[in-house]
């Protein structure tokens, strides 16, 4: 994006930042993250779009690039044996927790409607209502220092606009709007409730697995 206040992120760099934000806000006791935990978060099969298969070497290269961009810092854990990583996204962008949570969710899950974002952000930041999410998105899209998100044209059969992040550069909205929405013909209320419950359960399982992986690297 031409007015971006910092260099554009690759898809993997965006995934790494998204995971760091997510884990900081949902499992603060396990944050900053070890490389092992970060890779597990990047490769989650739930709450991720697209699903990735990131190696430790690829994740490390992304971390090194993000450190050069001042978006990531590293430190040593209490054991002094494991390097841990944290993000500087709010400091670089000048964002509050709500804005940071929305940006991270879009980086992790791809384009979302305001309703989907409110549900997906629930554990990172609780928005009062749907209009609050929409107000945040409008502010993020109209920032003088550079837009963080863009509203996409409605897809066929969809009632709501989706939003996408611009942290990886500009988006061709004509391409995005041509992608069919698989659930357009399904009753949105019941589907959204079931999907939110399923995603919450899957996230809990993923966090348990990450905790096990974290314990395996501790002395």
Buried (B, 14 or more C-beta within 10 A) or exposed (E): BEEBEBBBBBEBBBBBBBBBBBBBBBBEEBBBBBBBBBBBBBBBEBBBEEEBEBEEEBBBBBBEBBBEBEBBBEEEBEEEEBBBBBBBBBEBBEBEEBBBBBBBBBBBBBBBBBBBBBBBBBEBBEBEEBEBBBBBBEEBBEBEEBBBBBBBEBBEEBEBBBBBBBBBEEBEEEEBBEEEBEEEEEEBEEEBEEBBEEBBEBBEEBBEEBBEBBEEBEE
